[in-house]
Amino acid sequence: MADIVIKGSDSLMHKLEVLPDKLHDALWDANFEIVQIADEEAVRELQSSVKHGSGELSSSLKYEVMEDTDGHVKGRLWSDNPVATYRELGTGLVGEASEKKLPEDVHPVYTQHPWFIPADKIDTDLHAIYGMPIITIGGHKFYRTNGQPARQFMVPAIEDAGDQGAKIIKSHIQKELGKLGNSDS
């Protein structure tokens, strides 16, 4: 009986052994690229649409890539600045009525009545910028508002980056698989 020898089987077995780690690395790197794109697009949108700002909101954006408890690699983009939430979702009756895209499990609750902002506590003329009426109560001036519309910047940026996701993931996987084909590691 003839001996059968399979050349390269040790190399093949090693490559199959490291394949899951290579795929994980590719997904990790792809997710970083995707959230970086989302962050850049959100910052660009803010910088092009905020006329009376200091850049504080765009510099408050953060992102990370993490692995959830099921082992799925996920990217996240967020801001801890409450103004980001107000801008993304809107406020008051105006925000509630404004068009916006929300995840299925997000159900914001909006203030259902006007509120007043003391004019002497802020350094911006809200009447000149937003058309908020000025009301005098007890000798003190207040701006009256029913809220602001949603002016989303994160959701569109995340959606745009997500639309590029399959291409980015494919590119990173091909790169990692290419490394396997060219070496024994």
Secondary structure, 3 states (H helix, E strand, C coil): CCCCCCCCHHHHHHHHHHHHHHHHHHHHHHHHHHHHHHHHHHHHHHHHHCCCCCCHHHHCEEEEEEECCCCCEEEEEEECCHHHHHHHHCCHHHHHHCCCCCCCCCCCCCCCCCEEEEHHHCCCCHHHHHCCCEEEECCEEEEEECCCCCCCCHHHHHHHHHHCHHHHHHHHHHHHHHHHHHCCC
